[in-house]
Amino acid sequence: MEYQAGKTVISLIKGDITLCEVDALVNAANSRLQMGGGVAGAIRRAGGESIQAECDRIGGTPVGTAVMTGGGKLKARHVIHAVGPIMGMGNEDARLEVATHSALALADKHELSSIALPAISSGIFGYPIERCARRMLSTTISYLESGEHTLEKVVFCLFDDTALTEFSTALEELKKSRE
């Protein structure tokens, strides 16, 4: 499924984010930038230890922010580490929106034309996938329609059928609300 937001195409796919052919992958990071499991672990395994080494040099970043490292052995040249909220910390919706915005803005700052994002915070952090889909998509569309950007392609690469269904449903609702 695709949606045109300004000059940027937003696509939804099911698959392995580490295989996406984009300028940068977005890692659903923790604030310590330790790449253990989930999306982070997959990126570390596919991209190699150089990504974790760069994260170690950075040292960490707060919830809602994003930092960039090289892509190691990945097809993507960069990894944007966006820190989403953990359910129960408070103000989770706003924190996820800020983390999503931070990842997009960092891609633009570095003049990237394409990125792939996972469903940030929806794994071990416990954020409900249906809320994640709506928050991330609405934030992305608003960001892309707000002005000039270098991003031409934003891919939401989702791990399973449930996530793909939730993101597809949310995108359909957002499309209808904008007609």
LINGIUR-V140122 format. One record per residue. N is the residue number from 1. RES is the residue in one small letter. PSI is psi in whole degrees, 0 to 359 (NA if undefined). NEAR is the number of other C-alpha atoms within 10 Angstrom. Layout:
# LINGIUR-V140122
n/res/psi/near
N/RES/PSI/NEAR
N/RES/PSI/NEAR
This chain:
# LINGIUR-V140122
n/res/psi/near
1/m/141/11
2/e/158/14
3/y/137/16
4/q/118/15
5/a/103/18
6/g/231/16
7/k/4/15
8/t/137/20
9/v/127/17
10/i/127/23
11/s/147/17
12/l/127/21
13/i/159/20
14/k/132/16
15/g/194/16
16/d/112/15
17/i/331/24
18/t/346/26
19/l/356/15
20/c/136/18
21/e/85/16
22/v/170/21
23/d/324/20
24/a/142/29
25/l/145/31
26/v/126/31
27/n/132/32
28/a/88/29
29/a/161/29
30/n/165/22
31/s/343/19
32/r/353/15
33/l/34/24
34/q/121/17
35/m/81/23
36/g/293/15
37/g/186/14
38/g/217/14
39/v/316/23
40/a/315/21
41/g/320/17
42/a/318/17
43/i/318/29
44/r/315/23
45/r/317/17
46/a/325/16
47/g/341/20
48/g/171/15
49/e/344/15
50/s/330/15
51/i/314/22
52/q/322/22
53/a/318/13
54/e/319/15
55/c/319/21
56/d/322/14
57/r/323/9
58/i/318/14
59/g/334/12
60/g/169/19
61/t/145/18
62/p/161/15
63/v/134/20
64/g/350/21
65/t/172/22
66/a/145/29
67/v/163/21
68/m/141/22
69/t/174/18
70/g/169/18
71/g/2/23
72/g/233/20
73/k/6/17
74/l/161/23
75/k/325/17
76/a/139/22
77/r/338/16
78/h/158/21
79/v/126/26
80/i/118/25
81/h/103/29
82/a/127/32
83/v/111/31
84/g/176/31
85/p/156/29
86/i/132/20
87/m/136/16
88/g/351/10
89/m/347/8
90/g/143/10
91/n/37/11
92/e/320/19
93/d/310/17
94/a/322/14
95/r/322/20
96/l/320/27
97/e/317/21
98/v/319/23
99/a/319/26
100/t/312/28
101/h/317/22
102/s/319/20
103/a/315/28
104/l/316/26
105/a/323/18
106/l/321/18
107/a/316/27
108/d/318/16
109/k/324/11
110/h/12/10
111/e/42/13
112/l/150/20
113/s/345/17
114/s/141/23
115/i/159/27
116/a/130/28
117/l/144/25
118/p/182/22
119/a/87/27
120/i/135/25
121/s/358/24
122/s/354/21
123/g/243/15
124/i/338/11
125/f/349/15
126/g/10/12
127/y/130/21
128/p/132/13
129/i/323/20
130/e/321/17
131/r/320/16
132/c/313/23
133/a/311/24
134/r/316/21
135/r/312/19
136/m/317/24
137/l/315/22
138/s/321/17
139/t/316/18
140/t/313/20
141/i/313/20
142/s/317/13
143/y/311/18
144/l/333/25
145/e/359/14
146/s/354/11
147/g/196/9
148/e/138/12
149/h/157/20
150/t/341/17
151/l/125/20
152/e/336/17
153/k/127/20
154/v/119/24
155/v/128/21
156/f/107/24
157/c/111/25
158/l/143/22
159/f/326/17
160/d/176/12
161/d/324/12
162/t/312/13
163/a/317/22
164/l/318/22
165/t/314/17
166/e/317/18
167/f/322/26
168/s/316/20
169/t/314/15
170/a/320/20
171/l/320/23
172/e/316/14
173/e/318/12
174/l/321/16
175/k/311/13
176/k/321/8
177/s/340/8
178/r/356/6
179/e/NA/5
